């Protein structure tokens, strides 16, 4: 057993060192201003990997990652620490709505005050559009307080759909809002929240408030109506996060290497790890796509969420121009996925795991 654990530790350390040498998961559009010259994406990747040194590093990193996962899957059933961690995380399930409310509430307030539509690249004139400013600030504060959470989440979804369809499809940069709004529409505000407090007051016999606000009594009905959907909340969150990663890696890096090269040049990333700039771009894109596909498939879900958290943190320290508010929702989303795990419709369920009901945290989420 000790030999297997030592092997796993060596593989994990090597994998972390390899990933740390790759670029962070940045929104390219957030840190570049000048348009780049278009480059043929397929030709660019082929040219980068035609260099024997680049190909050796790329292939070695991939093989090391696969080997690390294989070792972990081999020894996982015998690691007590993993079982204990999952049991502990199950007790945090009722805090997930609160995590998600903070994750989108804070950036929505920031978007309203700074004047942008979900993504910092989609700015609007706050003086010319005061109603938009009030809408985003209002959405943010209502979500933060947990007041009329389900209604506000639906309004948030409709607003996002309007921006996507009628204003600018590049709002897909902030696609992480969608799974969070959907999850909150299902789970409600949870605890602590204004909804929970007002329901308690309104439901108390003889309450003066209950006489003038019968609306919160609907919360109990909505809780029952959405109960069958709660088990799918982990699936919605991890798939939504996975889609965001695939977009960042595939569309913003691999399909647009010119812009990604500007990021490498702007922050002199080749001085951090002296490799070909093209290898930075290809490595970042493939890493993000791989993490995204793992999340979508529900494979090694908590590991992928933990890795994404590391990538987001590295971005904030490594790219000072990347707006902090643009990553708050992703941080909250990663935290929720790490807490809840893969949920149903996932490969993690198929390959087996120690006995623990993954639906337990969601069932207790409100």
C-alpha positions in Angstrom: 0.0 0.0 0.0 2.8 2.4 0.9 4.4 1.8 -2.5 1.2 2.6 -4.3 0.6 5.8 -2.3 4.2 6.9 -3.0 3.6 6.3 -6.7 0.4 8.3 -6.6 2.1 11.1 -4.8 4.9 11.3 -7.3 2.4 11.2 -10.3 0.3 13.9 -8.7 3.3 16.2 -8.0 4.5 15.7 -11.6 1.1 16.4 -13.0 0.7 19.6 -10.9 4.2 20.8 -12.0 3.3 20.2 -15.6 0.0 22.1 -15.3 1.5 24.9 -13.4 3.9 25.5 -16.3 0.9 26.0 -18.6 -1.0 29.3 -19.0 -3.8 30.2 -16.7 -7.5 30.1 -17.6 -8.0 33.7 -18.6 -10.8 35.3 -20.6 -8.5 36.5 -23.5 -10.9 39.3 -24.4 -10.7 40.8 -20.9 -6.9 41.4 -21.1 -6.4 42.3 -24.7 -7.4 45.6 -26.4 -5.9 45.6 -29.9 -7.3 43.1 -32.4 -4.8 40.5 -33.5 -4.0 39.3 -37.0 -6.1 36.3 -37.8 -4.2 33.0 -37.9 -5.2 29.7 -39.3 -6.0 27.7 -36.2 -5.3 24.2 -37.6 -2.1 25.4 -39.3 -1.0 27.1 -36.1 -1.4 24.0 -33.9 0.3 21.8 -36.6 3.2 24.2 -36.8 3.7 24.4 -33.0 3.5 20.6 -32.6 5.8 20.0 -35.6 8.7 21.1 -33.4 10.1 18.0 -31.8 10.8 19.7 -28.4 7.2 21.1 -28.3 5.8 17.8 -29.3 7.8 15.9 -26.6 6.6 18.3 -23.9 3.0 18.2 -25.1 2.9 14.4 -25.4 4.8 13.9 -22.2 2.3 16.2 -20.3 -0.6 14.3 -21.6 0.8 10.9 -20.8 1.7 12.0 -17.3 -1.8 13.3 -16.8 -3.4 10.0 -18.0 -1.0 8.0 -15.8 -1.8 10.1 -12.8 -5.5 9.6 -13.2 -5.0 5.9 -13.7 -3.0 5.5 -10.5 -5.6 7.5 -8.6 -8.5 5.4 -9.9 -6.5 2.3 -9.0 -5.9 3.2 -5.4 -9.0 5.4 -4.7 -11.2 2.8 -3.0 -8.5 2.3 -0.3 -8.0 6.0 0.5 -9.9 6.7 3.7 -9.2 10.4 3.4 -11.3 10.7 0.2 -14.2 9.0 1.8 -14.1 11.2 4.9 -13.8 14.3 2.7 -16.8 13.4 0.7 -18.8 12.7 3.9 -17.8 16.1 5.2 -18.7 17.8 2.0 -22.2 16.2 2.1 -22.8 18.3 5.3 -22.2 21.5 3.4 -25.1 20.9 0.9 -27.5 23.3 2.6 -24.9 26.1 2.0 -24.8 25.6 -1.7 -27.6 28.1 -2.5 -25.8 30.7 -0.3 -22.5 30.0 -2.3 -24.3 30.5 -5.6 -26.1 33.7 -4.4 -22.8 35.2 -3.4 -21.2 34.0 -6.7 -23.6 35.9 -9.0 -24.9 38.6 -6.6 -21.6 40.4 -6.1 -20.7 40.6 -9.8 -24.2 41.6 -10.8 -24.0 44.6 -8.4 -20.6 45.4 -9.8 -21.9 45.1 -13.4 -24.7 47.6 -12.6 -22.3 50.2 -11.0 -19.6 49.8 -13.6 -22.0 49.6 -16.5 -21.6 46.3 -18.3 -23.9 43.4 -19.3 -22.7 40.3 -17.4 -19.3 40.3 -19.2 -17.0 43.3 -18.7 -16.4 43.6 -22.5 -20.1 44.5 -23.0 -20.3 47.9 -21.5 -23.2 50.4 -21.7 -23.6 54.1 -20.9 -25.1 54.2 -17.4 -26.3 57.8 -18.0 -28.1 56.9 -21.2 -29.4 53.6 -19.8 -30.3 54.1 -16.1 -32.9 51.4 -16.1 -30.3 48.8 -17.1 -28.1 50.0 -14.2 -31.0 49.7 -11.8 -31.9 46.3 -13.2 -28.5 44.8 -12.6 -28.0 46.4 -9.2 -31.4 45.3 -8.2 -30.9 41.7 -9.4 -27.6 41.6 -7.5 -28.9 42.8 -4.2 -32.1 40.7 -4.3 -29.9 37.6 -5.0 -27.5 38.5 -2.2 -30.3 39.0 0.3 -32.0 35.9 -0.9 -35.3 37.8 -1.4 -37.7 36.3 -4.0 -34.8 34.2 -5.1 -36.6 32.0 -7.6 -38.4 34.9 -9.3 -35.2 36.9 -9.5 -33.3 34.0 -10.9 -35.8 33.6 -13.7 -35.6 37.4 -14.4 -31.8 37.0 -14.5 -32.1 34.1 -17.0 -34.5 36.2 -19.2 -32.1 39.1 -19.1 -29.2 37.0 -20.1 -31.2 35.5 -23.0 -32.2 39.0 -24.1 -28.5 40.1 -24.1 -27.5 37.0 -26.0 -30.2 37.3 -28.7 -30.6 41.0 -29.1 -27.5 42.8 -27.9 -24.3 40.8 -28.3 -23.7 37.0 -28.5 -20.3 37.5 -27.0 -22.1 37.5 -23.6 -21.4 33.8 -23.8 -18.1 34.9 -22.2 -20.1 34.9 -19.0 -22.1 31.7 -19.6 -21.4 30.7 -16.0 -24.4 32.8 -15.0 -26.8 30.4 -16.7 -26.2 27.3 -14.6 -26.2 29.3 -11.4 -29.5 31.0 -12.2 -31.0 27.6 -13.1 -29.8 26.1 -9.9 -31.1 28.9 -7.8 -34.5 28.7 -9.6 -34.7 25.1 -8.5 -33.2 25.3 -5.0 -34.4 28.7 -3.9 -32.5 30.9 -1.5 -31.6 28.3 1.1 -30.2 29.4 4.5 -29.5 32.1 5.5 -31.8 34.1 3.3 -34.5 36.7 3.5 -37.0 34.2 2.0 -36.3 31.7 4.7 -36.7 34.3 7.5 -39.8 35.8 6.0 -41.4 32.4 5.6 -40.8 31.6 9.2 -42.4 34.9 10.3 -45.3 34.7 7.9 -46.0 31.0 8.9 -46.2 31.8 12.6 -49.8 31.8 13.9 -50.8 35.3 15.0 -48.1 37.0 13.0 -48.9 40.5 11.9 -46.6 40.2 9.0 -48.3 37.0 7.8 -51.5 38.9 7.4 -50.1 41.4 4.9 -47.6 39.1 3.1 -49.2 35.8 2.1 -46.8 35.5 -0.9 -44.1 33.8 1.0 -46.5 30.9 1.8 -46.0 30.0 -1.9 -42.5 29.1 -1.1 -43.5 25.8 0.5 -45.5 24.9 -2.6 -42.5 25.8 -4.8 -40.2 23.7 -2.6 -42.4 20.7 -3.2 -42.8 21.4 -6.9 -39.1 21.6 -7.5 -38.0 18.8 -5.2 -37.8 16.2 -8.0 -35.4 18.4 -9.9 -32.9 18.9 -7.1 -31.0 15.8 -7.8 -30.1 17.2 -11.2 -28.6 20.5 -9.8 -25.0 19.0 -9.6 -25.4 17.9 -13.2 -26.5 21.4 -14.3 -23.7 23.1 -12.5 -20.9 20.9 -13.7 -22.1 20.8 -17.3 -22.5 24.6 -17.3 -19.0 25.0 -15.9 -17.7 22.5 -18.4 -19.2 24.4 -21.3 -17.5 27.6 -20.0 -14.1 25.9 -20.0 -14.6 24.4 -23.4 -15.5 27.8 -24.8 -12.4 29.4 -23.2 -10.1 26.8 -24.5 -11.5 26.0 -27.9 -12.9 29.3 -29.1 -10.7 31.9 -27.3 -7.4 30.1 -27.6 -7.2 27.2 -30.1 -9.6 28.9 -32.6 -8.1 32.4 -32.1 -4.4 31.8 -31.4 -3.5 35.4 -32.5 -5.3 36.9 -29.5 -3.9 34.3 -27.1 -0.4 35.1 -28.3 -1.0 38.7 -27.5 -1.6 37.6 -23.9 1.6 35.6 -23.8 3.5 38.6 -25.2 1.8 41.2 -23.0 2.7 39.4 -19.7 6.0 38.0 -20.9 4.9 34.5 -20.0 7.9 32.9 -21.8 10.1 34.4 -19.1 8.2 32.4 -16.5 8.5 29.1 -18.4 11.0 29.4 -21.3 9.0 27.5 -24.0 7.7 28.5 -27.4 4.8 31.0 -27.1 2.8 28.8 -29.4 3.1 26.0 -26.9 1.7 28.2 -24.2 -1.4 28.8 -26.3 -1.9 25.2 -27.4 -1.2 23.9 -23.9 -3.7 26.3 -22.3 -6.4 25.6 -24.9 -6.1 21.8 -24.7 -5.9 21.9 -20.8 -9.1 24.0 -20.6 -10.9 21.8 -23.2 -9.9 18.7 -21.3 -11.1 20.1 -17.9 -14.3 21.2 -19.6 -15.0 17.8 -21.2 -14.2 16.0 -17.9 -16.8 18.3 -16.1 -19.4 17.8 -18.9 -19.0 14.0 -18.7 -18.8 14.0 -14.9 -15.5 12.3 -14.9 -13.2 13.0 -11.9 -15.6 15.8 -11.1 -14.2 17.1 -7.8 -10.7 16.8 -9.1 -11.6 18.9 -12.2 -13.4 21.4 -10.0 -10.3 21.7 -7.7 -8.0 22.1 -10.7 -10.2 24.8 -12.1 -10.1 26.6 -8.7 -6.3 26.6 -8.9 -6.4 27.9 -12.5 -8.7 30.8 -11.5 -6.6 31.7 -8.6 -3.4 31.7 -10.7 -5.1 33.9 -13.2 -5.9 36.6 -10.6 -2.3 36.7 -9.5 -0.7 36.1 -12.9 -2.8 38.5 -15.0 -3.3 41.7 -13.0 -5.5 43.3 -15.7 -8.0 40.5 -15.7 -11.1 41.9 -13.8 -11.7 40.2 -10.5 -15.5 40.4 -10.8 -15.3 38.5 -14.0 -14.2 35.4 -12.1 -16.3 35.6 -8.9 -19.1 33.6 -10.5 -16.7 30.9 -11.7 -15.1 30.7 -8.2 -18.6 30.1 -6.7 -19.5 27.7 -9.4 -16.3 25.7 -8.8 -17.0 25.7 -5.1 -20.5 24.4 -5.6 -19.4 21.6 -8.0 -16.6 20.6 -5.6 -19.1 20.4 -2.7 -21.9 18.5 -4.6 -19.8 16.2 -6.8 -20.9 14.8 -10.1 -24.5 14.0 -9.4 -26.6 11.8 -11.8 -25.8 11.2 -15.5 -22.1 11.1 -14.9 -19.1 8.8 -15.6 -18.2 9.0 -11.9 -21.4 7.0 -11.2 -20.6 4.4 -13.8 -17.0 3.6 -12.7 -18.1 3.2 -9.1 -17.1 4.8 -5.8 -17.4 4.3 -2.0 -20.9 4.1 -0.8 -22.3 7.5 -0.2 -25.6 9.1 -1.4 -24.5 11.9 -3.7 -28.1 13.2 -3.8 -28.1 13.8 -0.1 -26.5 17.4 -0.2 -29.0 18.5 -2.8 -32.0 17.1 -1.0 -30.9 19.2 2.1 -30.1 22.3 0.1 -33.1 24.3 1.3 
